[in-house]
Amino acid sequence: MREQGGDLTAAGHPGGGAVFTVRLPADVGKALRLP
């Protein structure tokens, strides 16, 4: 997903992860929220 590097970068910042999670399927989003 290097084409969406902006989204991946945003996910690394507080709050940005929420935006990135919304763009992904629910299952994937939950996986990203896991520690």
PDBQT receptor file of N, H, CA, C and O in Angstrom, charges set to zero:
ATOM      1  N   MET A   1       0.839  -1.202   0.000  1.00  0.00    +0.000 N 
ATOM      2  CA  MET A   1       0.000   0.000   0.000  1.00  0.00    +0.000 C 
ATOM      3  C   MET A   1       0.874   1.252   0.000  1.00  0.00    +0.000 C 
ATOM      4  O   MET A   1       0.535   2.240   0.651  1.00  0.00    +0.000 OA
ATOM      5  N   ARG A   2       1.966   1.220  -0.705  1.00  0.00    +0.000 N 
ATOM      6  H   ARG A   2       2.241   0.417  -1.234  1.00  0.00    +0.000 HD
ATOM      7  CA  ARG A   2       2.858   2.383  -0.712  1.00  0.00    +0.000 C 
ATOM      8  C   ARG A   2       2.203   3.563  -1.423  1.00  0.00    +0.000 C 
ATOM      9  O   ARG A   2       2.577   4.712  -1.190  1.00  0.00    +0.000 OA
ATOM     10  N   GLU A   3       1.228   3.288  -2.290  1.00  0.00    +0.000 N 
ATOM     11  H   GLU A   3       0.924   2.354  -2.480  1.00  0.00    +0.000 HD
ATOM     12  CA  GLU A   3       0.557   4.385  -2.981  1.00  0.00    +0.000 C 
ATOM     13  C   GLU A   3      -0.188   5.260  -1.981  1.00  0.00    +0.000 C 
ATOM     14  O   GLU A   3      -0.370   6.456  -2.210  1.00  0.00    +0.000 OA
ATOM     15  N   GLN A   4      -0.622   4.659  -0.865  1.00  0.00    +0.000 N 
ATOM     16  H   GLN A   4      -0.475   3.688  -0.679  1.00  0.00    +0.000 HD
ATOM     17  CA  GLN A   4      -1.335   5.416   0.161  1.00  0.00    +0.000 C 
ATOM     18  C   GLN A   4      -0.380   5.738   1.307  1.00  0.00    +0.000 C 
ATOM     19  O   GLN A   4      -0.751   5.648   2.477  1.00  0.00    +0.000 OA
ATOM     20  N   GLY A   5       0.835   6.111   0.967  1.00  0.00    +0.000 N 
ATOM     21  H   GLY A   5       1.136   6.184   0.016  1.00  0.00    +0.000 HD
ATOM     22  CA  GLY A   5       1.819   6.416   1.997  1.00  0.00    +0.000 C 
ATOM     23  C   GLY A   5       1.331   7.502   2.937  1.00  0.00    +0.000 C 
ATOM     24  O   GLY A   5       1.657   7.488   4.124  1.00  0.00    +0.000 OA
ATOM     25  N   GLY A   6       0.547   8.451   2.417  1.00  0.00    +0.000 N 
ATOM     26  H   GLY A   6       0.282   8.463   1.452  1.00  0.00    +0.000 HD
ATOM     27  CA  GLY A   6       0.025   9.519   3.269  1.00  0.00    +0.000 C 
ATOM     28  C   GLY A   6      -0.848   8.942   4.373  1.00  0.00    +0.000 C 
ATOM     29  O   GLY A   6      -0.778   9.377   5.523  1.00  0.00    +0.000 OA
ATOM     30  N   ASP A   7      -1.677   7.950   4.014  1.00  0.00    +0.000 N 
ATOM     31  H   ASP A   7      -1.734   7.597   3.080  1.00  0.00    +0.000 HD
ATOM     32  CA  ASP A   7      -2.555   7.354   5.019  1.00  0.00    +0.000 C 
ATOM     33  C   ASP A   7      -1.734   6.572   6.037  1.00  0.00    +0.000 C 
ATOM     34  O   ASP A   7      -2.006   6.619   7.237  1.00  0.00    +0.000 OA
ATOM     35  N   LEU A   8      -0.727   5.853   5.548  1.00  0.00    +0.000 N 
ATOM     36  H   LEU A   8      -0.506   5.814   4.573  1.00  0.00    +0.000 HD
ATOM     37  CA  LEU A   8       0.089   5.056   6.455  1.00  0.00    +0.000 C 
ATOM     38  C   LEU A   8       0.843   5.969   7.415  1.00  0.00    +0.000 C 
ATOM     39  O   LEU A   8       0.995   5.656   8.596  1.00  0.00    +0.000 OA
ATOM     40  N   THR A   9       1.312   7.101   6.895  1.00  0.00    +0.000 N 
ATOM     41  H   THR A   9       1.189   7.356   5.936  1.00  0.00    +0.000 HD
ATOM     42  CA  THR A   9       2.034   8.044   7.743  1.00  0.00    +0.000 C 
ATOM     43  C   THR A   9       1.097   8.633   8.786  1.00  0.00    +0.000 C 
ATOM     44  O   THR A   9       1.466   8.778   9.951  1.00  0.00    +0.000 OA
ATOM     45  N   ALA A  10      -0.110   8.970   8.367  1.00  0.00    +0.000 N 
ATOM     46  H   ALA A  10      -0.410   8.852   7.420  1.00  0.00    +0.000 HD
ATOM     47  CA  ALA A  10      -1.086   9.560   9.290  1.00  0.00    +0.000 C 
ATOM     48  C   ALA A  10      -1.398   8.577  10.414  1.00  0.00    +0.000 C 
ATOM     49  O   ALA A  10      -1.643   8.980  11.552  1.00  0.00    +0.000 OA
ATOM     50  N   ALA A  11      -1.388   7.292  10.089  1.00  0.00    +0.000 N 
ATOM     51  H   ALA A  11      -1.189   6.964   9.165  1.00  0.00    +0.000 HD
ATOM     52  CA  ALA A  11      -1.713   6.277  11.093  1.00  0.00    +0.000 C 
ATOM     53  C   ALA A  11      -0.676   6.285  12.209  1.00  0.00    +0.000 C 
ATOM     54  O   ALA A  11      -0.964   5.867  13.330  1.00  0.00    +0.000 OA
ATOM     55  N   GLY A  12       0.527   6.758  11.908  1.00  0.00    +0.000 N 
ATOM     56  H   GLY A  12       0.761   7.098  10.997  1.00  0.00    +0.000 HD
ATOM     57  CA  GLY A  12       1.582   6.777  12.917  1.00  0.00    +0.000 C 
ATOM     58  C   GLY A  12       1.445   7.948  13.878  1.00  0.00    +0.000 C 
ATOM     59  O   GLY A  12       2.146   8.006  14.888  1.00  0.00    +0.000 OA
ATOM     60  N   HIS A  13       0.554   8.877  13.575  1.00  0.00    +0.000 N 
ATOM     61  H   HIS A  13      -0.016   8.830  12.755  1.00  0.00    +0.000 HD
ATOM     62  CA  HIS A  13       0.364  10.047  14.440  1.00  0.00    +0.000 C 
ATOM     63  C   HIS A  13      -0.917   9.902  15.254  1.00  0.00    +0.000 C 
ATOM     64  O   HIS A  13      -1.862   9.257  14.800  1.00  0.00    +0.000 OA
ATOM     65  N   PRO A  14      -0.963  10.482  16.433  1.00  0.00    +0.000 N 
ATOM     66  CA  PRO A  14      -2.172  10.430  17.269  1.00  0.00    +0.000 C 
ATOM     67  C   PRO A  14      -3.374  10.984  16.507  1.00  0.00    +0.000 C 
ATOM     68  O   PRO A  14      -3.299  12.071  15.935  1.00  0.00    +0.000 OA
ATOM     69  N   GLY A  15      -4.470  10.248  16.499  1.00  0.00    +0.000 N 
ATOM     70  H   GLY A  15      -4.532   9.365  16.964  1.00  0.00    +0.000 HD
ATOM     71  CA  GLY A  15      -5.661  10.726  15.806  1.00  0.00    +0.000 C 
ATOM     72  C   GLY A  15      -5.658  10.293  14.343  1.00  0.00    +0.000 C 
ATOM     73  O   GLY A  15      -6.704   9.944  13.796  1.00  0.00    +0.000 OA
ATOM     74  N   GLY A  16      -4.494  10.313  13.713  1.00  0.00    +0.000 N 
ATOM     75  H   GLY A  16      -3.644  10.596  14.158  1.00  0.00    +0.000 HD
ATOM     76  CA  GLY A  16      -4.417   9.899  12.318  1.00  0.00    +0.000 C 
ATOM     77  C   GLY A  16      -4.792   8.434  12.155  1.00  0.00    +0.000 C 
ATOM     78  O   GLY A  16      -5.350   8.035  11.133  1.00  0.00    +0.000 OA
ATOM     79  N   GLY A  17      -4.482   7.642  13.167  1.00  0.00    +0.000 N 
ATOM     80  H   GLY A  17      -4.029   7.966  13.998  1.00  0.00    +0.000 HD
ATOM     81  CA  GLY A  17      -4.807   6.217  13.102  1.00  0.00    +0.000 C 
ATOM     82  C   GLY A  17      -6.299   5.998  12.946  1.00  0.00    +0.000 C 
ATOM     83  O   GLY A  17      -6.730   5.054  12.284  1.00  0.00    +0.000 OA
ATOM     84  N   ALA A  18      -7.088   6.870  13.557  1.00  0.00    +0.000 N 
ATOM     85  H   ALA A  18      -6.739   7.637  14.096  1.00  0.00    +0.000 HD
ATOM     86  CA  ALA A  18      -8.545   6.723  13.474  1.00  0.00    +0.000 C 
ATOM     87  C   ALA A  18      -9.002   6.887  12.024  1.00  0.00    +0.000 C 
ATOM     88  O   ALA A  18      -9.862   6.148  11.545  1.00  0.00    +0.000 OA
ATOM     89  N   VAL A  19      -8.416   7.860  11.339  1.00  0.00    +0.000 N 
ATOM     90  H   VAL A  19      -7.717   8.460  11.728  1.00  0.00    +0.000 HD
ATOM     91  CA  VAL A  19      -8.788   8.103   9.946  1.00  0.00    +0.000 C 
ATOM     92  C   VAL A  19      -8.405   6.900   9.099  1.00  0.00    +0.000 C 
ATOM     93  O   VAL A  19      -9.183   6.453   8.256  1.00  0.00    +0.000 OA
ATOM     94  N   PHE A  20      -7.212   6.379   9.323  1.00  0.00    +0.000 N 
ATOM     95  H   PHE A  20      -6.580   6.742  10.007  1.00  0.00    +0.000 HD
ATOM     96  CA  PHE A  20      -6.729   5.244   8.545  1.00  0.00    +0.000 C 
ATOM     97  C   PHE A  20      -7.578   4.014   8.810  1.00  0.00    +0.000 C 
ATOM     98  O   PHE A  20      -7.853   3.237   7.896  1.00  0.00    +0.000 OA
ATOM     99  N   THR A  21      -7.996   3.833  10.059  1.00  0.00    +0.000 N 
ATOM    100  H   THR A  21      -7.773   4.464  10.802  1.00  0.00    +0.000 HD
ATOM    101  CA  THR A  21      -8.804   2.677  10.425  1.00  0.00    +0.000 C 
ATOM    102  C   THR A  21     -10.148   2.724   9.710  1.00  0.00    +0.000 C 
ATOM    103  O   THR A  21     -10.657   1.698   9.260  1.00  0.00    +0.000 OA
ATOM    104  N   VAL A  22     -10.714   3.911   9.611  1.00  0.00    +0.000 N 
ATOM    105  H   VAL A  22     -10.301   4.745   9.977  1.00  0.00    +0.000 HD
ATOM    106  CA  VAL A  22     -12.027   4.054   8.970  1.00  0.00    +0.000 C 
ATOM    107  C   VAL A  22     -11.949   3.644   7.507  1.00  0.00    +0.000 C 
ATOM    108  O   VAL A  22     -12.923   3.123   6.962  1.00  0.00    +0.000 OA
ATOM    109  N   ARG A  23     -10.820   3.866   6.867  1.00  0.00    +0.000 N 
ATOM    110  H   ARG A  23     -10.029   4.289   7.309  1.00  0.00    +0.000 HD
ATOM    111  CA  ARG A  23     -10.682   3.550   5.444  1.00  0.00    +0.000 C 
ATOM    112  C   ARG A  23     -10.492   2.050   5.213  1.00  0.00    +0.000 C 
ATOM    113  O   ARG A  23     -10.665   1.562   4.097  1.00  0.00    +0.000 OA
ATOM    114  N   LEU A  24     -10.140   1.334   6.263  1.00  0.00    +0.000 N 
ATOM    115  H   LEU A  24     -10.000   1.731   7.170  1.00  0.00    +0.000 HD
ATOM    116  CA  LEU A  24      -9.917  -0.107   6.117  1.00  0.00    +0.000 C 
ATOM    117  C   LEU A  24     -11.142  -0.882   6.572  1.00  0.00    +0.000 C 
ATOM    118  O   LEU A  24     -11.984  -0.350   7.295  1.00  0.00    +0.000 OA
ATOM    119  N   PRO A  25     -11.245  -2.146   6.149  1.00  0.00    +0.000 N 
ATOM    120  CA  PRO A  25     -12.335  -3.004   6.626  1.00  0.00    +0.000 C 
ATOM    121  C   PRO A  25     -12.306  -3.096   8.145  1.00  0.00    +0.000 C 
ATOM    122  O   PRO A  25     -11.246  -2.954   8.755  1.00  0.00    +0.000 OA
ATOM    123  N   ALA A  26     -13.446  -3.330   8.751  1.00  0.00    +0.000 N 
ATOM    124  H   ALA A  26     -14.307  -3.446   8.256  1.00  0.00    +0.000 HD
ATOM    125  CA  ALA A  26     -13.546  -3.358  10.214  1.00  0.00    +0.000 C 
ATOM    126  C   ALA A  26     -12.544  -4.342  10.817  1.00  0.00    +0.000 C 
ATOM    127  O   ALA A  26     -11.893  -4.029  11.813  1.00  0.00    +0.000 OA
ATOM    128  N   ASP A  27     -12.419  -5.519  10.223  1.00  0.00    +0.000 N 
ATOM    129  H   ASP A  27     -12.948  -5.773   9.414  1.00  0.00    +0.000 HD
ATOM    130  CA  ASP A  27     -11.511  -6.532  10.777  1.00  0.00    +0.000 C 
ATOM    131  C   ASP A  27     -10.072  -6.031  10.765  1.00  0.00    +0.000 C 
ATOM    132  O   ASP A  27      -9.343  -6.198  11.742  1.00  0.00    +0.000 OA
ATOM    133  N   VAL A  28      -9.670  -5.422   9.665  1.00  0.00    +0.000 N 
ATOM    134  H   VAL A  28     -10.262  -5.286   8.871  1.00  0.00    +0.000 HD
ATOM    135  CA  VAL A  28      -8.300  -4.918   9.559  1.00  0.00    +0.000 C 
ATOM    136  C   VAL A  28      -8.096  -3.766  10.533  1.00  0.00    +0.000 C 
ATOM    137  O   VAL A  28      -7.049  -3.665  11.172  1.00  0.00    +0.000 OA
ATOM    138  N   GLY A  29      -9.090  -2.906  10.643  1.00  0.00    +0.000 N 
ATOM    139  H   GLY A  29      -9.940  -2.988  10.123  1.00  0.00    +0.000 HD
ATOM    140  CA  GLY A  29      -8.984  -1.767  11.552  1.00  0.00    +0.000 C 
ATOM    141  C   GLY A  29      -8.799  -2.228  12.985  1.00  0.00    +0.000 C 
ATOM    142  O   GLY A  29      -7.995  -1.663  13.726  1.00  0.00    +0.000 OA
ATOM    143  N   LYS A  30      -9.544  -3.257  13.378  1.00  0.00    +0.000 N 
ATOM    144  H   LYS A  30     -10.197  -3.716  12.776  1.00  0.00    +0.000 HD
ATOM    145  CA  LYS A  30      -9.422  -3.767  14.744  1.00  0.00    +0.000 C 
ATOM    146  C   LYS A  30      -8.028  -4.352  14.955  1.00  0.00    +0.000 C 
ATOM    147  O   LYS A  30      -7.450  -4.212  16.033  1.00  0.00    +0.000 OA
ATOM    148  N   ALA A  31      -7.496  -4.996  13.941  1.00  0.00    +0.000 N 
ATOM    149  H   ALA A  31      -7.965  -5.110  13.065  1.00  0.00    +0.000 HD
ATOM    150  CA  ALA A  31      -6.169  -5.597  14.063  1.00  0.00    +0.000 C 
ATOM    151  C   ALA A  31      -5.121  -4.505  14.285  1.00  0.00    +0.000 C 
ATOM    152  O   ALA A  31      -4.190  -4.682  15.071  1.00  0.00    +0.000 OA
ATOM    153  N   LEU A  32      -5.278  -3.376  13.589  1.00  0.00    +0.000 N 
ATOM    154  H   LEU A  32      -6.034  -3.233  12.950  1.00  0.00    +0.000 HD
ATOM    155  CA  LEU A  32      -4.308  -2.285  13.733  1.00  0.00    +0.000 C 
ATOM    156  C   LEU A  32      -4.392  -1.668  15.122  1.00  0.00    +0.000 C 
ATOM    157  O   LEU A  32      -3.399  -1.155  15.637  1.00  0.00    +0.000 OA
ATOM    158  N   ARG A  33      -5.566  -1.716  15.727  1.00  0.00    +0.000 N 
ATOM    159  H   ARG A  33      -6.373  -2.133  15.308  1.00  0.00    +0.000 HD
ATOM    160  CA  ARG A  33      -5.721  -1.113  17.054  1.00  0.00    +0.000 C 
ATOM    161  C   ARG A  33      -5.160  -2.022  18.140  1.00  0.00    +0.000 C 
ATOM    162  O   ARG A  33      -4.962  -1.575  19.270  1.00  0.00    +0.000 OA
ATOM    163  N   LEU A  34      -4.902  -3.270  17.827  1.00  0.00    +0.000 N 
ATOM    164  H   LEU A  34      -5.063  -3.633  16.909  1.00  0.00    +0.000 HD
ATOM    165  CA  LEU A  34      -4.340  -4.183  18.829  1.00  0.00    +0.000 C 
ATOM    166  C   LEU A  34      -2.895  -3.791  19.113  1.00  0.00    +0.000 C 
ATOM    167  O   LEU A  34      -2.212  -3.306  18.210  1.00  0.00    +0.000 OA
ATOM    168  N   PRO A  35      -2.408  -3.984  20.327  1.00  0.00    +0.000 N 
ATOM    169  CA  PRO A  35      -1.040  -3.629  20.705  1.00  0.00    +0.000 C 
ATOM    170  C   PRO A  35      -0.020  -4.505  19.977  1.00  0.00    +0.000 C 
ATOM    171  O   PRO A  35       1.184  -4.344  20.175  1.00  0.00    +0.000 OA
TER     172      PRO A  35
